[in-house]
Amino acid sequence: MISKQSIDKIFSTIRVEEIVGEYVQLKRAGSNFKGLSPFHEEKSPSFVVSPSKQIWKDFSTGKGGTAISFLMEIENFTYPEALRHAAKKYAIEIEEDQREFSEEAKNAQSERDILYKIHEVANDYFQNILWENDEGRAIGLSYFRERELKDEIIKKFQLGFSPEKKNSFTEYAIEKGYSKEILEKSGLAIFPENAPNGIDRFRERVMFPIHSFSGRVLGFGARILKNNIKTAKYLNSPETEIYHKSNVLYGLNQSKQAISRKNICLLVEGYMDVISLHMSGIENVVASSGTSLTTEQIKLIKRLTENVTILFDGDNAGIKASFRSIDMLLTEGMNIRVLLFPDGDDPDSFARKHPQEYVEKFIENQAMDFIDFKAEILLKEVGNDPIKKAEAIRDIVKSVGFVQNALKQEVYLKEVSNKFGLSEQSLFNELDVQRQVTQNHNQHAQQQKETAAPVKMEIVPFDEEKSDPYLYDVLFMENKLVDHMLMFGDIVLKRTDDNNTEYQITVIEEILHHFDEEQYKFLVKGNEIIINQVKEGIQNDELRSGSFFVSFMDEEITTKVVDALIPLDELENWSSRNIHPPNYGDKVAEQIKGDVLLHKYRYIDYLMKETIAELEKYSSTDEVKYFELIKKITLLKQASMRLNDIIEYSPIKGIYVDRKR
């Protein structure tokens, strides 16, 4: 178990903007950063990161928290896994509490956790074979060095080697305590009837571990080195609970910082393309690993940049098939350029032939926009045939139709118009035709889907709080007062007592005094937990406001605190438009005073409603109780009338003022 001292050190060292920035393209917005939500498809940024408060808030989904909770959310980390990941990133040495765990606790790991662990064990095993084993050095390491890979690059990408023995790793993993069942589920071994001791999936191959965005090993790609064996040149891990090839880009973990820094991603096909470019000093590169590009993979890139340059082999027969990838990238709002290497070259060979500066200049100068690229490829085949030429232009216009931004669409159509000497109007007409075809296709697909699976009517649960305006009002004010304690808890207020004597009191103490005076019973469990923690803090001479609760490992509490510390108006950067509205909390003394009075007022209304409902029970059964309730209602009404004369809320000023008659 990670010691509390280590946890405190991790939280005091890590920077939320740095950790989130590895997953989300953040842009400065006043004192905060903004970006597109990584949890929800959106076009306008609703994701806010506050460096000063060290928290984040996703307004599109309602999620929020610390850097650690972000890692747990986006990577499916457990709390300890997220802490260890952050500690590793910031080179923090973790101290463990030496405690004995029960057998039940030891076995409480989920199958998913074990799959991650066995891939980590396999990755270490294959690397150890490469560097320490005679067979690994003679075959695997020799191959990588023949490909001119330096040792630091081999270690950077954690390349390894699987030995020839048919169950070498399986035997090793079973000795480590892993079951046959988990070995099969991981895809690292199979257990056919004729081989009860198991067979390694990967044998006598160089190993390319495939990492998640955060660096966890999900699976492997493996290349065989013998030419005289009739088997696949490359063999990949099968789909598992943790590995879905359509959701992964090879090299993204090693390249994400360079992609974000340079604001452009180079997209290649193979493992060696990525590795060779890295070795030449060009690190903003990822590979689709031989699979067709997917929407999920594009979204991974879009977290870091909207600019993509696709690098193709000069003699790649599948270039035309790649047109689908271009259309998908355009659909996701990416800016695309395409580069064809000279015949006989691919990114791997080209990077090894030339120095870094030459390769970078070549990519920068020779990359074409997708219109020039498609025109060059398609018009090679049409010759002087006007029908084929028209079809080629139609294909290009179809791609323009996938561009989401209307202004960009018009610019691209002007470019097509100039390139082919066609009127812009005819191209816009063709674009409308393409849109109609796409719309009809989508409608047909939707109709088929509805026919195949009729939509079931669902009962939408009624919002109980809003059905009772008295309950809703008192809940609203209860939440607001707790928010004030979280946001402004340690601010000192100047007050005067009934004798006109000045005294000082913190926001936390004033609101707590109000709750205690009213003997208030909290209607929201999370608020009650926060208040009890605040009271405990006061007993220990400690004021516990928002920052104390930020790292609370309770989702309800964390969400509540983040909502209080990053209000909705943080989405707007008004100063950039030369608008300077009053800041939340500018008049905190008046705000607290007014909200305490309004909560008291709403609470009295709520108690009156509850008491009136109780009258019916005793009207004919208990006369004494009945008249006690009548008396209580009368007192509550009198208190309500006095408060009504005292307070008035100004929605423009955002404060309460005395009503003057």
N, C-alpha and C positions, 0 to 999 in steps of 0.2 A: 504494500500500500504506500502511495506517495505521501511523504510527510507534509504536515501543514506548513512548515517553514519553506519547503520547496514550492508548494502551491502559491504561497504569498509572494515568493520571489518571481515565479512565472507571471503572475498577474501584474506585479509592479514593473516588469521588464518589457513584456510584449506590447506591441502597438497595433491597435485594432485596424488602423488604416493600412498598415503594411500587410497584415494577414488577409484581410478582405480584398486588398488590392491585387492579390495573386489570383483571385477568382472573378473580380468585377472591375471593369474599366471605370475608374473613379475620376471625376472632374471637380475641381475646387468650386465651391458655391458659398461665398462668404467665409465664415469660420469652419464650415463643414465641407464634406465631399458628397457628391451625388452620383448615382449610376443606375443602370437598368437592373431590375430585380433578377437574381440568378435562380429564383424559385418560381417565377411566374412570367409568362410571355407578355411583354408590354413594349410600347413605343416611346412613352414619355417616362423619364426617370422618376421613380418613387422610392428609391433605396437611398437612405441617408446614413452617413457615417460621421460621428462626432469625435474628433481627436481629443478635444478638451475633456469630454466625459468618458471617453474610451468605450463607447457603445455604438451599436448600429440599429437601424429600424427600417423594416420593409413595409411600407404603407400599403402595398398591393396585396399582401397576404396577412398582415398584422403581426408578423414575426419580428423578434428583436432580441437583443442581448449583448453579450460580450464577445470578444474574439474567440474564446473557447466555445461558447454556445454556437457561434457561427460555424466553426469546424465540425461540431457535432451534427449540426443541421445539414451541412452540404456534403460531408464525407461519411455520414452515418457512423461517426466515431462514438465510442463510449466516452464518458467523462475522463477516465484515466488515459485513454488513447489520445484524446484531444490535448490533454496536458503534456503528454510525452512528445507529441508532434511539435507543439509550440516550444517546448524546452529544447528539442533538437535543433529547431530553426535558430534559436537565440543562444545556442551553446551553453545552456544551463544544466549543470549537473544535478540530477535528481537524487535526493536522499529517500530511502525507504524506511518506513516504520517496521521494525522487526516484530511481526505478530504472527501467531499461529492461526491458520485458517482452517475452518472445518472442512471435512470431506465434501459436504454439500456445496460450500462456497467454491471449492476448487473445481467442482463439476458444473458450476453455474454458467460457464461460457456458452454462448450461443454457437450454433453450427457455423454461422457466418464468421464469427471471430476465429474459429478453428481453421476455417478455409484460408483466411488471411495469414494466420500463423504458419500453416504448412507451406504456403507459397514463399513465405519469408525464409523458412528452413530450406526449401528446395533451392532458392536463389543463392543462399550462402553455400550450399553443398556444391552446386555447379561452378561457382566461382572458385571454391577451394580446389576442385578437381582441375580446373584450368591452370591454376598457379602452382599447386603443390604436388599434383599427381604426374607421374612420368608420361602416362598416356595423354593426359590433358595438355601438358606442355608440348609433347611431340606432335600432336595433331591439331588441337584447338588453338593454342597460343601461336604455333607456327603459321596457321592459316591467317590469323588476324595480323600478324607481322608481315606476311606476304602482301596483305592488303594495305600495308604501310600505316597501320594504326599504332599510335603511340600508347605506351602503358597507361598514361593518365586518362586517355580517352576510353580505353578498355575498362578501366576502373570506374570512370564517370558513369558509363552506361551499364555497369555491373554485368558485363558479358561473361559467359561461362562455357562449360563443356560437359556433355553427358557421356559417360563411358560406354564401351561396347557391351559389357555384361548386361544381360537382358533384364535383371531385376536389381541392379545396383542401388538405385535410389529407394526403391520399394523396401528393400531389406533394411536400409539405413533408417527410413522413416518409421518402420515397425519397431525397430530397436529403440527409437526415441519415444515410443508409446502411442503413435498414431494408428488408428484402426484401419482395417481394410476398407470399411465403408467410406471413411472420410477420404482415403486415397483415391477411391473410385469417383466420389463426388467432385473431387478437385480436378479430375482429368489427368492427374499425374501418373496413374497406374490403372491397369485393368486386371481382372482376375477370371480368366476363362476356365472352363472345367478341366482342360488339359494342363493348366498351369496354376495350381492352387496357391503357389507362393507368390504369384503376381508377375506382371510384366510391365516394365517402364514404358510409358508412351514415347518418351524421347530417349533414343539410344544412338551413340556415336554421332552426335550433332553438336555444332556450336549453338549456344543458347543466347537468346535476346529476351531478357525479361521485359514485360509490358507493365508499365506503372500507371497508377491512377494520377489524377491531377496533383494530389498531395504527396505522391511518391510511394504508395503502398503497391506491392507486387500483386497483380491481378491474374496474370497468366504468362505464357511464354510463346515466342516464335522460335523455331529451331531449323537450322539449315544443315542438310547432309552434305558431306564433303566428297564422298565417293561418287564417281561418274558411272560405274559399271553396275549399279544397283537400280532395279526398276521400282522406284518408289518416288513419292513426291519430293521435290527439291526442298520446299519449305513445308513444315508441319506446325500447325498452331494449336494452342489449347482449345478444347471444346468450350461451348457456352456453359457457364456455371452460375451459381447464385451470386458470385462477386464479379464475374467477367462476362461482359456483353460487348462483343467487338464493335458493334455499331455505336457504342457510347464512349469509345476510347480512341485517342490519337497517339501514335507512337512518338515519344520524345517530348510530349507536352510538359511533363514535369521538369525536364532539364532545360526547356526552352521558354517557359512562360514569362520569366522576368525580362528576357531579351525581346520577346514579342511585345510586351507591354511598353518597354522603354523605347523601342524603335517605332512602335505603333504600326507594325506591318508583320504579317505572317507569311512565310514561304511554305507552300504546300507541295510535298513530293509524294512518291509512291512507296519507296522501300526503306527498310531499316538502315541499310548502308548509306543511302542518300543522306539521311539525317546525320548519321555519325560522321561521315566524311566532311560535310559542311561544317559541323561543329569543330572538327579537327583543324579546318582551315580558318577558324575564327568567326564563322557565320553561324550564330546560335539561334536566330529567330525562325526556326524551321520545325515542322512536324510532318508525319506521314500518315496516310490513311491505311497503311499496311496491306495494300493489295486489295482492299475491299472497296466497293462503291461508296462514295462519300454520302454520309447521312445527315439529316437535319440535326440530330443530337450532336454530331461532331462539329458541325458549323457553329452551333450555339456555344460549344466549348471555346472555339476561337473568338467568337463575338464578345465573350466576357472580357477579352484582353484588347481586341482591336477590330475595326470594321474593314481593314485593308488586307487583301489577300493577293499574293502573286502565285499562280500555279506554275510549277516547273515540270515540263514534259521532256521525255527522251526525244531526240531528233527523229528516230525511226520508229516511234511507238505506233503500232497498228491500231491501238485502241483510242487514238486521239478523238475521233469522231464520237465514240461512245462517251467521252468525257463532257460532251456538250450538256448532258443532263446535269452534271455537277455545276457547271456554270449557271444554268437556270436556277438550281437550288440555292446557290450562293446569292444570286440576285434577289430571289424571293425573300431571303433573310436580311436584305438590306445591306449586303456587303459590297464594297468597291473592289472590282476585280481587274487584275492584269494577268496576262499569260505569256510565258516564255518558252520558246522551242530551242533546245540545245542543238548544236550542229549534228549532222548525221554521224552515228557511231558513238556519240557521247550521251551520258546521262549525268545527273547532278553529282553522283559519286565519282565517276571518272574525270569529269570536268574540274571538280574541286581539287582532285589530287594532281592534276596537270598544271594548275595555275595558282599563283599566289592570291591571298585573300583580297587585296585591293582590286586585282584584275577581275576576279569573280564577282565582287560587289558591283563594280562599274558595268560589267557585262549584263548582270541582272537588271540594274537600274536603267540602262540605255536601250536594251533589246526587248524588254517586256512590252507587250502591246495591250491596248484595251481589248475587251472581248469582241468588239465589232471588227476591228482589224484582223484579229486572230481567226474568227469564224469566216470572214471574207477570204482570207488567204487560203484556208483549208478547203472551203467549199468551192471557190472559183477555180481551183486547180483542175477540177474535174469537169467543169461545164463547157469549156472551149468556147465556141461561138454559138452554142445552142441557147436561144433566147428563153425557151421554156424552162430549161434547167437553171438559167441565171435568175429567172423570176422566183423559182422555188428556193434558190439559195438566199435571195434577199428576204423572202417570206420567213425563212428560218431565222435570219438575223433579227427581223422585226418581232418575231415570236419571243426571242430572248429579251428584247427591250420591254416587252409586255410584262415580264416578271419583275422589272424594276419598280419598287414600291413608291418612290418619291416622284411626284408629277413633274417637278422642275427638271430632275435628272432625265426623266423619260424624254422630255422635249429636247434637251441638249443632245441626247443620243440620236434621236430621230433626225435632227439637223445634220449630225455627223454622217448618218447613212445617206441623207439627201445629197450632201456635198460629194460623198464618195462615189455614188452611182449616178449622179446627175438626174435624180428623180425629184418630183415636187413634194414638198412637205405634206401637202394635203392628201396626196395619194397614200403616203406612208401612214398618216393618222387614220385614214379610212381602213387600211389593212390592219392597223393595230386594233381598231374597233371590232373588226371581223374576228380577230384572234381572241379578243376578250369574250365575244359572244360564244365562240366555240368552247372556250374554257368554262364559261358560266353554264352552258348547256350540259357539258360533261359532268360538272360538279353536281348540278341538280339531278341528273340521271343517277349518279352514284349515291346521292343522298336518298333518292326514292327507293333504290334497291336496298339500301341499308334499312330504311324504315319498314319495307315490306318483309325483309328477312327477320327483323326483330322489332315487333310493335312496341311503341313506347308505353311503359306502364305509368298510370297515374299515381303520383305519390302524395301523401298527406304532408303538407308543410307544417311543422310545429308552430303553434301560435306564440308570439312574443309575449310571454306572461307579464313581464315588467311594464311594457307599454300599454297593456290592456288595463292596468291600474295606474292612473295618473299620479295618485298620491304616493304609491310605492316607487314609481319611476322618479318622481321629483326628489324624494329623500335619498334614494340610491345615487342619483346624480350628484347631489351635494355631499354625500358621504365620500364618494370617490374623489370629488374635487378637493375636499379638505385633506384627505390622505395624500393626494398629488402635491398639494402645497407643502406638506411636511417633507415629502421626498425631494422636492425641487428647492425649497427655500428654508429647510428645517433649521439650519444654524444661523440664520439671519436674526440679528438682535433688533427688537422693536422697542420704541420709546412710548410708554403709556402713562396715563395719570389715573390715580384711584379716586374714590368718592370724595376724598379730602383735598383733591387737586394736587396731590403729591406725586412727583414723577418717579417712575420705576422702569426697569428694563426687563424684558422677557424675550426668549427666543420664540420663533414661529412654532416649533415643536411643542414647547411648554404651553403656549397659549391655546393651541388646538387640543392638546391632551387635557388641559384644565376644563375646556368646554365639554369634551366627551364625558369626563368624570362627573362634572357638575350635573349633567343631564342623565347620568347613569345609563348612558346610551348603549344599546345592544346592537352590535354591528350586523348588518344584513348581508355583507359580503365576507366570506371566510378568509379570503386573501388579505383583506383590510385588517381583519382581527389579528392575523398572524403578524402583519407589519407593526401594528400598534403594540402588541405584546413584546416584540423585539425592541421597539423604541423604548418602552418602559423598562425593560431589562437593562438597556444601555444607560438610561438615566441613573438607575441604581448603582451602576458601575462608573458613574461620572463620565459617561460617553454619550455624545449626541449622534445617533444613528440616522442619517438622512439617506438620500438616494445612492450615493457612492457605496455605502455599506451593503446595500441590497443588490447591487448590480451583479455580483458573482454568486448570489444565492442560487443553489441548485434546485429551484422549484419553478417550473415553466410559468405557472400562473403569476407568481411573484415577480419573476424577471420581466414578463410582458407588461405587467402593471407599472413597474419602475421605469422601463424604457419608454412607455407611453407618456409618463409624466415628464421625463427628462428631455424627450424629443417630441414636442407637440407638432400637430399637423402643419402649422405655418412654417416649420423649418424647411418644408419642400420649396418654398418660395424664396428666391434671392432678390428681395425688393430693392436693395441698394443698387443692384446692377441696372435698375430702371430709374434710378434717382428718386426712389420713393422711400421715405423713412417713417414708417408707422411706429407707434410706441411699442417698446419691447414688452413681452410677457414678463411681469414681475417688476416693471418700472415703479409701480405704486403699490408695492407689496403690503405695506402697513394697512392702507385703506382696504385693499383686496381681502386680506385675512379677516379684518374686522367685519366687513360686509358679508363675507361668505359664512362666517360663524353665525351671524345673525340670521342669514337666510336658511342655513341648515336647521337652526333652532325652529324657525318659522315652518319649514317644510315638515320637520319631525312632529311638531305639534299637530299639523293638519293630518298627518299619517296616524298619530295616536288617536285623534278624534274619530277618524274613520273606523279604526279598529275597535274603539270603545263603543261606538254606535252599533256596530255589527254585533257586539257582545250583549247589548241591551236585550235583544230579542230572546236570548237564552233564559233571562231571569224575569221577564215582564210578568209572568204568571206563576213562577215557581219560587222565587226568593225576593221578597219585597225589600229587605234590608240591602241586599247586594244591588238590586235595581236602583235604589235611591243613591247608593254610593257611586254608582256609575254615572247617574245624572249629575251629581255634584262634580265628579271628575271632568265631565264634558263641559260644564259651566266654567270651571277654572281654566280649562284648556282654551275655551273660546275667548275668555278675558285676556289670557296671555297672548293669543293670536292677534287680537285687536290692538294690544299695546305695541307688539312688534310691527304690525302693519303701519302704525303711525310713525315708527322710528325709521324704517328702511325704505329705500327706493333704489332700484337697480338701473344704472345707465349703460345700455349695451354699447353706446358709442365710446364713452370714457372707460368702460370696463371696470368701474368701481361703484361702490354704494355710497350714497350721500344722505345726510339728514334731510328729511322733507320739511320744508318751511311753509307754514300756512299763514 
